[in-house]
């Protein structure tokens, strides 16, 4: 049973790597983003998408940690 789980995990990881590789290879055209008048460097679309994903994956846990700490702090009651 343990070997079946390992094989399924390996197949899933391999498929995930192939999908990401196909996405990167299909989106090589360079673009430059304009945000509030600031122009970014020309980067491939795939790189910008992966960077956006990683930033979102970092912000999510940080935000939940901050909000979790705020909800656990003792609240003063106004009487």
N, CA, C and O atoms as a CHARMM CRD file, in Angstrom:
* protein
*
  316
    1    1 UNK  N      0.81800  -1.19100   0.00000 PROA 1      0.00000
    2    1 UNK  CA     0.00000   0.00000   0.00000 PROA 1      0.00000
    3    1 UNK  C      0.86200   1.25500   0.00000 PROA 1      0.00000
    4    1 UNK  O      0.54300   2.23800  -0.66800 PROA 1      0.00000
    5    2 UNK  N      1.94300   1.21500   0.74500 PROA 2      0.00000
    6    2 UNK  CA     2.84200   2.36200   0.82100 PROA 2      0.00000
    7    2 UNK  C      3.47400   2.64400  -0.53800 PROA 2      0.00000
    8    2 UNK  O      3.65200   3.80100  -0.92100 PROA 2      0.00000
    9    3 UNK  N      3.81400   1.57200  -1.26800 PROA 3      0.00000
   10    3 UNK  CA     4.41700   1.74200  -2.58700 PROA 3      0.00000
   11    3 UNK  C      3.42300   2.33100  -3.59100 PROA 3      0.00000
   12    3 UNK  O      3.81600   3.10900  -4.46000 PROA 3      0.00000
   13    4 UNK  N      2.15300   1.97400  -3.48300 PROA 4      0.00000
   14    4 UNK  CA     1.13700   2.51300  -4.37900 PROA 4      0.00000
   15    4 UNK  C      0.99500   4.02000  -4.16800 PROA 4      0.00000
   16    4 UNK  O      0.87700   4.78500  -5.12600 PROA 4      0.00000
   17    5 UNK  N      1.00700   4.43200  -2.90500 PROA 5      0.00000
   18    5 UNK  CA     0.91200   5.85900  -2.60000 PROA 5      0.00000
   19    5 UNK  C      2.11800   6.61100  -3.14700 PROA 5      0.00000
   20    5 UNK  O      1.97300   7.71600  -3.67100 PROA 5      0.00000
   21    6 UNK  N      3.28800   6.03200  -3.03200 PROA 6      0.00000
   22    6 UNK  CA     4.49700   6.67000  -3.55100 PROA 6      0.00000
   23    6 UNK  C      4.44800   6.79800  -5.07000 PROA 6      0.00000
   24    6 UNK  O      4.83200   7.82600  -5.62700 PROA 6      0.00000
   25    7 UNK  N      3.97500   5.75000  -5.73100 PROA 7      0.00000
   26    7 UNK  CA     3.88300   5.78500  -7.19300 PROA 7      0.00000
   27    7 UNK  C      2.86200   6.82900  -7.63100 PROA 7      0.00000
   28    7 UNK  O      3.11700   7.58600  -8.56800 PROA 7      0.00000
   29    8 UNK  N      1.71500   6.87900  -6.96800 PROA 8      0.00000
   30    8 UNK  CA     0.70200   7.88200  -7.30600 PROA 8      0.00000
   31    8 UNK  C      1.21900   9.30100  -7.05800 PROA 8      0.00000
   32    8 UNK  O      0.96100  10.19900  -7.85900 PROA 8      0.00000
   33    9 UNK  N      1.93300   9.50700  -5.97600 PROA 9      0.00000
   34    9 UNK  CA     2.51300  10.81300  -5.69400 PROA 9      0.00000
   35    9 UNK  C      3.54900  11.18700  -6.74500 PROA 9      0.00000
   36    9 UNK  O      3.59300  12.33200  -7.19400 PROA 9      0.00000
   37   10 UNK  N      4.37300  10.23700  -7.13700 PROA 10     0.00000
   38   10 UNK  CA     5.38500  10.50300  -8.16100 PROA 10     0.00000
   39   10 UNK  C      4.72800  10.84600  -9.50000 PROA 10     0.00000
   40   10 UNK  O      5.18900  11.75000 -10.19600 PROA 10     0.00000
   41   11 UNK  N      3.66900  10.14200  -9.86500 PROA 11     0.00000
   42   11 UNK  CA     2.96100  10.42200 -11.11000 PROA 11     0.00000
   43   11 UNK  C      2.32100  11.80800 -11.05000 PROA 11     0.00000
   44   11 UNK  O      2.38100  12.56100 -12.02100 PROA 11     0.00000
   45   12 UNK  N      1.71200  12.14600  -9.91900 PROA 12     0.00000
   46   12 UNK  CA     1.09700  13.46800  -9.75700 PROA 12     0.00000
   47   12 UNK  C      2.13300  14.57400  -9.87200 PROA 12     0.00000
   48   12 UNK  O      1.90000  15.56600 -10.56200 PROA 12     0.00000
   49   13 UNK  N      3.26900  14.42000  -9.21100 PROA 13     0.00000
   50   13 UNK  CA     4.32700  15.42800  -9.27200 PROA 13     0.00000
   51   13 UNK  C      4.87000  15.54100 -10.69400 PROA 13     0.00000
   52   13 UNK  O      5.12200  16.64800 -11.16800 PROA 13     0.00000
   53   14 UNK  N      5.05200  14.43500 -11.36900 PROA 14     0.00000
   54   14 UNK  CA     5.53600  14.45700 -12.74700 PROA 14     0.00000
   55   14 UNK  C      4.55100  15.18500 -13.66600 PROA 14     0.00000
   56   14 UNK  O      4.96700  15.98600 -14.50300 PROA 14     0.00000
   57   15 UNK  N      3.26100  14.91600 -13.51900 PROA 15     0.00000
   58   15 UNK  CA     2.25800  15.60100 -14.32500 PROA 15     0.00000
   59   15 UNK  C      2.22300  17.09700 -14.01700 PROA 15     0.00000
   60   15 UNK  O      2.06900  17.91700 -14.92200 PROA 15     0.00000
   61   16 UNK  N      2.36400  17.44500 -12.76200 PROA 16     0.00000
   62   16 UNK  CA     2.39200  18.85300 -12.37700 PROA 16     0.00000
   63   16 UNK  C      3.59300  19.57400 -12.98500 PROA 16     0.00000
   64   16 UNK  O      3.46900  20.70000 -13.46800 PROA 16     0.00000
   65   17 UNK  N      4.74100  18.92700 -12.95900 PROA 17     0.00000
   66   17 UNK  CA     5.94500  19.50800 -13.55900 PROA 17     0.00000
   67   17 UNK  C      5.76200  19.67500 -15.06800 PROA 17     0.00000
   68   17 UNK  O      6.16700  20.69200 -15.62900 PROA 17     0.00000
   69   18 UNK  N      5.16000  18.69400 -15.72300 PROA 18     0.00000
   70   18 UNK  CA     4.92900  18.79000 -17.16300 PROA 18     0.00000
   71   18 UNK  C      3.95500  19.91000 -17.51200 PROA 18     0.00000
   72   18 UNK  O      4.14800  20.60600 -18.50900 PROA 18     0.00000
   73   19 UNK  N      2.92200  20.09200 -16.71300 PROA 19     0.00000
   74   19 UNK  CA     1.96700  21.17300 -16.96200 PROA 19     0.00000
   75   19 UNK  C      2.63500  22.52700 -16.78200 PROA 19     0.00000
   76   19 UNK  O      2.43700  23.42600 -17.59900 PROA 19     0.00000
   77   20 UNK  N      3.41900  22.68500 -15.73000 PROA 20     0.00000
   78   20 UNK  CA     4.12400  23.95200 -15.49300 PROA 20     0.00000
   79   20 UNK  C      5.12700  24.21400 -16.61000 PROA 20     0.00000
   80   20 UNK  O      5.24500  25.34700 -17.07600 PROA 20     0.00000
   81   21 UNK  N      5.83700  23.20400 -17.03900 PROA 21     0.00000
   82   21 UNK  CA     6.80000  23.36100 -18.13000 PROA 21     0.00000
   83   21 UNK  C      6.10300  23.76100 -19.42100 PROA 21     0.00000
   84   21 UNK  O      6.59100  24.62900 -20.14500 PROA 21     0.00000
   85   22 UNK  N      4.97100  23.14100 -19.71700 PROA 22     0.00000
   86   22 UNK  CA     4.21800  23.49700 -20.92200 PROA 22     0.00000
   87   22 UNK  C      3.72000  24.93800 -20.83400 PROA 22     0.00000
   88   22 UNK  O      3.74600  25.65900 -21.83200 PROA 22     0.00000
   89   23 UNK  N      3.26900  25.36500 -19.65700 PROA 23     0.00000
   90   23 UNK  CA     2.81400  26.73900 -19.47300 PROA 23     0.00000
   91   23 UNK  C      3.95000  27.72500 -19.71600 PROA 23     0.00000
   92   23 UNK  O      3.76700  28.74000 -20.38800 PROA 23     0.00000
   93   24 UNK  N      5.10900  27.42500 -19.17400 PROA 24     0.00000
   94   24 UNK  CA     6.25900  28.31900 -19.33900 PROA 24     0.00000
   95   24 UNK  C      6.69500  28.37900 -20.80100 PROA 24     0.00000
   96   24 UNK  O      7.00400  29.45800 -21.30700 PROA 24     0.00000
   97   25 UNK  N      6.72400  27.24800 -21.47900 PROA 25     0.00000
   98   25 UNK  CA     7.15700  27.23400 -22.87000 PROA 25     0.00000
   99   25 UNK  C      6.15600  27.91000 -23.80500 PROA 25     0.00000
  100   25 UNK  O      6.55300  28.45000 -24.83700 PROA 25     0.00000
  101   26 UNK  N      4.87200  27.89100 -23.46800 PROA 26     0.00000
  102   26 UNK  CA     3.86200  28.49800 -24.31900 PROA 26     0.00000
  103   26 UNK  C      3.72000  30.01000 -24.09800 PROA 26     0.00000
  104   26 UNK  O      3.10500  30.68800 -24.92100 PROA 26     0.00000
  105   27 UNK  N      4.26600  30.54400 -23.02000 PROA 27     0.00000
  106   27 UNK  CA     4.09300  31.95800 -22.69200 PROA 27     0.00000
  107   27 UNK  C      5.43400  32.66600 -22.59000 PROA 27     0.00000
  108   27 UNK  O      5.77800  33.19700 -21.53400 PROA 27     0.00000
  109   28 UNK  N      6.18300  32.67800 -23.66100 PROA 28     0.00000
  110   28 UNK  CA     7.50700  33.29200 -23.67500 PROA 28     0.00000
  111   28 UNK  C      7.51800  34.73600 -24.16600 PROA 28     0.00000
  112   28 UNK  O      8.55600  35.39300 -24.09400 PROA 28     0.00000
  113   29 UNK  N      6.37800  35.25500 -24.66900 PROA 29     0.00000
  114   29 UNK  CA     6.37200  36.62000 -25.16000 PROA 29     0.00000
  115   29 UNK  C      6.58800  37.59100 -23.99800 PROA 29     0.00000
  116   29 UNK  O      6.04600  37.40400 -22.90800 PROA 29     0.00000
  117   30 UNK  N      7.38100  38.62200 -24.24600 PROA 30     0.00000
  118   30 UNK  CA     7.71400  39.59300 -23.20200 PROA 30     0.00000
  119   30 UNK  C      6.67700  40.69600 -23.16000 PROA 30     0.00000
  120   30 UNK  O      6.18500  41.15700 -24.19000 PROA 30     0.00000
  121   31 UNK  N      6.35600  41.10800 -21.94100 PROA 31     0.00000
  122   31 UNK  CA     5.45500  42.22900 -21.74500 PROA 31     0.00000
  123   31 UNK  C      6.04500  43.14400 -20.68500 PROA 31     0.00000
  124   31 UNK  O      6.91100  42.73600 -19.91100 PROA 31     0.00000
  125   32 UNK  N      5.57900  44.36600 -20.65600 PROA 32     0.00000
  126   32 UNK  CA     5.98200  45.33000 -19.65200 PROA 32     0.00000
  127   32 UNK  C      4.72100  45.81900 -18.96200 PROA 32     0.00000
  128   32 UNK  O      3.78800  46.26600 -19.62900 PROA 32     0.00000
  129   33 UNK  N      4.67700  45.74100 -17.64200 PROA 33     0.00000
  130   33 UNK  CA     3.49500  46.15600 -16.90800 PROA 33     0.00000
  131   33 UNK  C      3.57700  47.63200 -16.55400 PROA 33     0.00000
  132   33 UNK  O      4.64800  48.14700 -16.23500 PROA 33     0.00000
  133   34 UNK  N      2.42600  48.31200 -16.61500 PROA 34     0.00000
  134   34 UNK  CA     2.30400  49.70800 -16.23500 PROA 34     0.00000
  135   34 UNK  C      1.35200  49.76900 -15.05200 PROA 34     0.00000
  136   34 UNK  O      0.19300  49.36700 -15.16300 PROA 34     0.00000
  137   35 UNK  N      1.84000  50.27500 -13.91000 PROA 35     0.00000
  138   35 UNK  CA     1.04400  50.31500 -12.68500 PROA 35     0.00000
  139   35 UNK  C      1.22500  51.66500 -12.02600 PROA 35     0.00000
  140   35 UNK  O      2.32000  51.99200 -11.56700 PROA 35     0.00000
  141   36 UNK  N      0.15700  52.45700 -11.97500 PROA 36     0.00000
  142   36 UNK  CA     0.18800  53.80200 -11.40800 PROA 36     0.00000
  143   36 UNK  C      1.30900  54.64600 -12.00200 PROA 36     0.00000
  144   36 UNK  O      1.96900  55.39400 -11.28000 PROA 36     0.00000
  145   37 UNK  N      1.52500  54.53700 -13.27600 PROA 37     0.00000
  146   37 UNK  CA     2.53200  55.32800 -13.95700 PROA 37     0.00000
  147   37 UNK  C      3.93600  54.75300 -13.90300 PROA 37     0.00000
  148   37 UNK  O      4.84000  55.28300 -14.54800 PROA 37     0.00000
  149   38 UNK  N      4.13700  53.69300 -13.15400 PROA 38     0.00000
  150   38 UNK  CA     5.45300  53.05400 -13.06800 PROA 38     0.00000
  151   38 UNK  C      5.52500  51.92800 -14.09100 PROA 38     0.00000
  152   38 UNK  O      4.64500  51.06900 -14.14300 PROA 38     0.00000
  153   39 UNK  N      6.56900  51.93700 -14.89500 PROA 39     0.00000
  154   39 UNK  CA     6.74000  50.91900 -15.92800 PROA 39     0.00000
  155   39 UNK  C      7.75300  49.89300 -15.43700 PROA 39     0.00000
  156   39 UNK  O      8.86000  50.24000 -15.02400 PROA 39     0.00000
  157   40 UNK  N      7.35800  48.63400 -15.49000 PROA 40     0.00000
  158   40 UNK  CA     8.25200  47.55900 -15.08000 PROA 40     0.00000
  159   40 UNK  C      9.11900  47.09400 -16.22700 PROA 40     0.00000
  160   40 UNK  O      8.89000  47.47100 -17.37600 PROA 40     0.00000
  161   41 UNK  N     10.10900  46.28100 -15.92900 PROA 41     0.00000
  162   41 UNK  CA    10.97500  45.75600 -16.99200 PROA 41     0.00000
  163   41 UNK  C     10.21400  44.76300 -17.86000 PROA 41     0.00000
  164   41 UNK  O      9.18400  44.22600 -17.45300 PROA 41     0.00000
  165   42 UNK  N     10.73100  44.52900 -19.05100 PROA 42     0.00000
  166   42 UNK  CA    10.11800  43.54700 -19.95200 PROA 42     0.00000
  167   42 UNK  C     10.48100  42.14300 -19.47400 PROA 42     0.00000
  168   42 UNK  O     11.65300  41.76900 -19.43900 PROA 42     0.00000
  169   43 UNK  N      9.46500  41.38300 -19.11200 PROA 43     0.00000
  170   43 UNK  CA     9.64800  40.01700 -18.63400 PROA 43     0.00000
  171   43 UNK  C      8.66200  39.10200 -19.35400 PROA 43     0.00000
  172   43 UNK  O      7.61300  39.55800 -19.80900 PROA 43     0.00000
  173   44 UNK  N      8.98900  37.82400 -19.46100 PROA 44     0.00000
  174   44 UNK  CA     8.03900  36.87900 -20.06600 PROA 44     0.00000
  175   44 UNK  C      6.75800  36.77700 -19.22900 PROA 44     0.00000
  176   44 UNK  O      6.78700  36.92100 -18.00700 PROA 44     0.00000
  177   45 UNK  N      5.65000  36.52900 -19.90200 PROA 45     0.00000
  178   45 UNK  CA     4.36100  36.40700 -19.22700 PROA 45     0.00000
  179   45 UNK  C      4.41100  35.29500 -18.18100 PROA 45     0.00000
  180   45 UNK  O      3.88400  35.45400 -17.07900 PROA 45     0.00000
  181   46 UNK  N      5.03200  34.19100 -18.51600 PROA 46     0.00000
  182   46 UNK  CA     5.07800  33.05700 -17.58400 PROA 46     0.00000
  183   46 UNK  C      5.81400  33.42200 -16.30800 PROA 46     0.00000
  184   46 UNK  O      5.40500  33.00100 -15.22500 PROA 46     0.00000
  185   47 UNK  N      6.88400  34.19000 -16.40500 PROA 47     0.00000
  186   47 UNK  CA     7.62700  34.59500 -15.21300 PROA 47     0.00000
  187   47 UNK  C      6.78400  35.50700 -14.33400 PROA 47     0.00000
  188   47 UNK  O      6.78100  35.36200 -13.11200 PROA 47     0.00000
  189   48 UNK  N      6.07500  36.43600 -14.94300 PROA 48     0.00000
  190   48 UNK  CA     5.21000  37.32000 -14.16500 PROA 48     0.00000
  191   48 UNK  C      4.09400  36.53900 -13.47700 PROA 48     0.00000
  192   48 UNK  O      3.74800  36.82900 -12.33200 PROA 48     0.00000
  193   49 UNK  N      3.53700  35.56300 -14.16000 PROA 49     0.00000
  194   49 UNK  CA     2.46600  34.76000 -13.56300 PROA 49     0.00000
  195   49 UNK  C      2.98300  33.92100 -12.38700 PROA 49     0.00000
  196   49 UNK  O      2.32300  33.82500 -11.35300 PROA 49     0.00000
  197   50 UNK  N      4.15000  33.32400 -12.54800 PROA 50     0.00000
  198   50 UNK  CA     4.72300  32.51100 -11.46800 PROA 50     0.00000
  199   50 UNK  C      5.08600  33.39800 -10.28200 PROA 50     0.00000
  200   50 UNK  O      4.85100  33.01200  -9.13700 PROA 50     0.00000
  201   51 UNK  N      5.65600  34.58100 -10.53000 PROA 51     0.00000
  202   51 UNK  CA     5.97600  35.50600  -9.44000 PROA 51     0.00000
  203   51 UNK  C      4.70900  35.95200  -8.71400 PROA 51     0.00000
  204   51 UNK  O      4.69700  36.05200  -7.48700 PROA 51     0.00000
  205   52 UNK  N      3.65100  36.21700  -9.46600 PROA 52     0.00000
  206   52 UNK  CA     2.38100  36.60200  -8.85400 PROA 52     0.00000
  207   52 UNK  C      1.84000  35.47000  -7.98400 PROA 52     0.00000
  208   52 UNK  O      1.34600  35.71800  -6.88400 PROA 52     0.00000
  209   53 UNK  N      1.92700  34.25700  -8.45700 PROA 53     0.00000
  210   53 UNK  CA     1.48200  33.10600  -7.67800 PROA 53     0.00000
  211   53 UNK  C      2.27500  32.97400  -6.38500 PROA 53     0.00000
  212   53 UNK  O      1.69700  32.74800  -5.32100 PROA 53     0.00000
  213   54 UNK  N      3.59500  33.11400  -6.46900 PROA 54     0.00000
  214   54 UNK  CA     4.43600  32.98500  -5.27400 PROA 54     0.00000
  215   54 UNK  C      4.16900  34.10000  -4.26900 PROA 54     0.00000
  216   54 UNK  O      4.15400  33.85300  -3.06300 PROA 54     0.00000
  217   55 UNK  N      3.96000  35.31800  -4.75000 PROA 55     0.00000
  218   55 UNK  CA     3.64500  36.42500  -3.84100 PROA 55     0.00000
  219   55 UNK  C      2.30600  36.16800  -3.15700 PROA 55     0.00000
  220   55 UNK  O      2.17100  36.39300  -1.95400 PROA 55     0.00000
  221   56 UNK  N      1.32600  35.70300  -3.90800 PROA 56     0.00000
  222   56 UNK  CA     0.03000  35.37900  -3.31900 PROA 56     0.00000
  223   56 UNK  C      0.11700  34.25100  -2.30400 PROA 56     0.00000
  224   56 UNK  O     -0.56800  34.27500  -1.28200 PROA 56     0.00000
  225   57 UNK  N      0.96100  33.26000  -2.58600 PROA 57     0.00000
  226   57 UNK  CA     1.13700  32.15000  -1.65300 PROA 57     0.00000
  227   57 UNK  C      1.84500  32.60300  -0.38100 PROA 57     0.00000
  228   57 UNK  O      1.66500  31.99300   0.67300 PROA 57     0.00000
  229   58 UNK  N      2.64400  33.66000  -0.46300 PROA 58     0.00000
  230   58 UNK  CA     3.31200  34.18700   0.72200 PROA 58     0.00000
  231   58 UNK  C      2.37700  35.10500   1.51100 PROA 58     0.00000
  232   58 UNK  O      2.38700  35.08400   2.74100 PROA 58     0.00000
  233   59 UNK  N      1.57100  35.90600   0.81800 PROA 59     0.00000
  234   59 UNK  CA     0.69100  36.85400   1.48900 PROA 59     0.00000
  235   59 UNK  C     -0.42800  36.14200   2.24400 PROA 59     0.00000
  236   59 UNK  O     -0.79800  36.57000   3.33800 PROA 59     0.00000
  237   60 UNK  N     -0.96400  35.08300   1.69200 PROA 60     0.00000
  238   60 UNK  CA    -2.06400  34.35600   2.32600 PROA 60     0.00000
  239   60 UNK  C     -1.74000  33.88800   3.73800 PROA 60     0.00000
  240   60 UNK  O     -2.46700  34.24400   4.66600 PROA 60     0.00000
  241   61 UNK  N     -0.68600  33.10800   3.94300 PROA 61     0.00000
  242   61 UNK  CA    -0.36100  32.65600   5.29800 PROA 61     0.00000
  243   61 UNK  C      0.02300  33.80900   6.23700 PROA 61     0.00000
  244   61 UNK  O     -0.30900  33.77700   7.42200 PROA 61     0.00000
  245   62 UNK  N      0.71100  34.81100   5.71800 PROA 62     0.00000
  246   62 UNK  CA     1.08000  35.94600   6.56800 PROA 62     0.00000
  247   62 UNK  C     -0.16800  36.67500   7.03700 PROA 62     0.00000
  248   62 UNK  O     -0.27600  37.02400   8.21200 PROA 62     0.00000
  249   63 UNK  N     -1.11400  36.90900   6.12900 PROA 63     0.00000
  250   63 UNK  CA    -2.34700  37.59200   6.48200 PROA 63     0.00000
  251   63 UNK  C     -3.16800  36.78000   7.47400 PROA 63     0.00000
  252   63 UNK  O     -3.72100  37.34700   8.41600 PROA 63     0.00000
  253   64 UNK  N     -3.26300  35.48100   7.28900 PROA 64     0.00000
  254   64 UNK  CA    -4.01900  34.65400   8.24000 PROA 64     0.00000
  255   64 UNK  C     -3.33300  34.61000   9.59700 PROA 64     0.00000
  256   64 UNK  O     -4.00800  34.53600  10.62400 PROA 64     0.00000
  257   65 UNK  N     -2.01200  34.65300   9.62100 PROA 65     0.00000
  258   65 UNK  CA    -1.28400  34.67800  10.89000 PROA 65     0.00000
  259   65 UNK  C     -1.55700  35.98600  11.62800 PROA 65     0.00000
  260   65 UNK  O     -1.80700  35.98000  12.83300 PROA 65     0.00000
  261   66 UNK  N     -1.50900  37.11200  10.90300 PROA 66     0.00000
  262   66 UNK  CA    -1.75400  38.41400  11.52800 PROA 66     0.00000
  263   66 UNK  C     -3.18900  38.49500  12.03600 PROA 66     0.00000
  264   66 UNK  O     -3.42100  38.94200  13.15900 PROA 66     0.00000
  265   67 UNK  N     -4.14700  38.07300  11.23000 PROA 67     0.00000
  266   67 UNK  CA    -5.54200  38.11700  11.65400 PROA 67     0.00000
  267   67 UNK  C     -5.80900  37.14100  12.79300 PROA 67     0.00000
  268   67 UNK  O     -6.62800  37.42600  13.66700 PROA 67     0.00000
  269   68 UNK  N     -5.14400  36.01400  12.79800 PROA 68     0.00000
  270   68 UNK  CA    -5.29600  35.05000  13.88800 PROA 68     0.00000
  271   68 UNK  C     -4.76300  35.58600  15.20000 PROA 68     0.00000
  272   68 UNK  O     -5.34700  35.34000  16.25500 PROA 68     0.00000
  273   69 UNK  N     -3.66300  36.31200  15.14600 PROA 69     0.00000
  274   69 UNK  CA    -3.10900  36.92000  16.36000 PROA 69     0.00000
  275   69 UNK  C     -4.01600  38.01400  16.87600 PROA 69     0.00000
  276   69 UNK  O     -4.18000  38.17600  18.08600 PROA 69     0.00000
  277   70 UNK  N     -4.60900  38.77100  15.95400 PROA 70     0.00000
  278   70 UNK  CA    -5.49000  39.85900  16.37000 PROA 70     0.00000
  279   70 UNK  C     -6.75500  39.31600  17.03300 PROA 70     0.00000
  280   70 UNK  O     -7.26600  39.92900  17.97100 PROA 70     0.00000
  281   71 UNK  N     -7.26000  38.19300  16.56900 PROA 71     0.00000
  282   71 UNK  CA    -8.48100  37.64400  17.15100 PROA 71     0.00000
  283   71 UNK  C     -8.21100  36.96200  18.48900 PROA 71     0.00000
  284   71 UNK  O     -9.13000  36.82000  19.29600 PROA 71     0.00000
  285   72 UNK  N     -6.98600  36.54100  18.74200 PROA 72     0.00000
  286   72 UNK  CA    -6.65200  35.88700  20.00800 PROA 72     0.00000
  287   72 UNK  C     -6.30200  36.87000  21.11200 PROA 72     0.00000
  288   72 UNK  O     -6.27200  36.49500  22.28400 PROA 72     0.00000
  289   73 UNK  N     -6.03800  38.12200  20.75800 PROA 73     0.00000
  290   73 UNK  CA    -5.66600  39.09600  21.79000 PROA 73     0.00000
  291   73 UNK  C     -6.89900  39.41900  22.63300 PROA 73     0.00000
  292   73 UNK  O     -8.01700  39.46900  22.12200 PROA 73     0.00000
  293   74 UNK  N     -6.68100  39.63400  23.92300 PROA 74     0.00000
  294   74 UNK  CA    -7.83700  39.93400  24.79500 PROA 74     0.00000
  295   74 UNK  C     -8.45500  41.28100  24.42300 PROA 74     0.00000
  296   74 UNK  O     -7.75700  42.26800  24.18700 PROA 74     0.00000
  297   75 UNK  N     -9.76100  41.28500  24.38100 PROA 75     0.00000
  298   75 UNK  CA   -10.49000  42.50800  24.05000 PROA 75     0.00000
  299   75 UNK  C    -11.01900  43.14500  25.32400 PROA 75     0.00000
  300   75 UNK  O    -11.53900  42.47100  26.21300 PROA 75     0.00000
  301   76 UNK  N    -10.87100  44.44800  25.38700 PROA 76     0.00000
  302   76 UNK  CA   -11.38200  45.17700  26.53500 PROA 76     0.00000
  303   76 UNK  C    -12.85100  45.51100  26.28800 PROA 76     0.00000
  304   76 UNK  O    -13.22700  45.94400  25.19900 PROA 76     0.00000
  305   77 UNK  N    -13.66500  45.30500  27.30700 PROA 77     0.00000
  306   77 UNK  CA   -15.09300  45.61300  27.18500 PROA 77     0.00000
  307   77 UNK  C    -15.34800  47.03300  27.67000 PROA 77     0.00000
  308   77 UNK  O    -14.82400  47.47500  28.69200 PROA 77     0.00000
  309   78 UNK  N    -16.16000  47.71900  26.90700 PROA 78     0.00000
  310   78 UNK  CA   -16.56000  49.06800  27.31600 PROA 78     0.00000
  311   78 UNK  C    -17.87600  48.94800  28.05700 PROA 78     0.00000
  312   78 UNK  O    -18.87700  48.48100  27.51300 PROA 78     0.00000
  313   79 UNK  N    -17.85400  49.37600  29.30200 PROA 79     0.00000
  314   79 UNK  CA   -19.06200  49.24000  30.13400 PROA 79     0.00000
  315   79 UNK  C    -19.71000  50.57400  30.35700 PROA 79     0.00000
  316   79 UNK  O    -20.73600  50.65700  31.03200 PROA 79     0.00000
